[in-house]
Amino acid sequence: VQLQASGGGLVQAGGSLRLSCAASGRTYTMGWFRQAPGKEREFVAAISRNGLITTYADSVKGRFTISRDAAKNTVDLQMNSLKPEDTAVYFCAARRSLTWNPSGTYDDWGQGTQVTVSS
């Protein structure tokens, strides 16, 4: 599965951005991750194949919303109330397993999109 992330940019603190991930093939659990400079990649959010189950990192809960459009084969991440600490490269990823396990191995990764939040 090929994944193409888009929608990053520069925004002021308190602002919003919407990231989108377009997939080329069949996808199951999809996730968003991020990596800030000098830090390890961290989990942000995941959504089940049917879109009915979602989970979030505590740091983004209540501010970010993950969703998917089966017809378009896309997964979006709506990011509101952005903070400078949200600055990172954001990656979308896909699991090939049918099992709902958002902390499991993600097999396919997109190229990343930069999100910069200024204070």
Buried (B, 14 or more C-beta within 10 A) or exposed (E): BEBBBBBBEEBEEEBEBBBBBBBEEEBBBBBBBBBBEEEEBEBBBBBBBEBEEBBBBEBBEEBBBBBBEEEEBBBBBBBBEBBEEBBBBBBBBBBBEEEBEBEEEBEBBBEBBEBBBEE
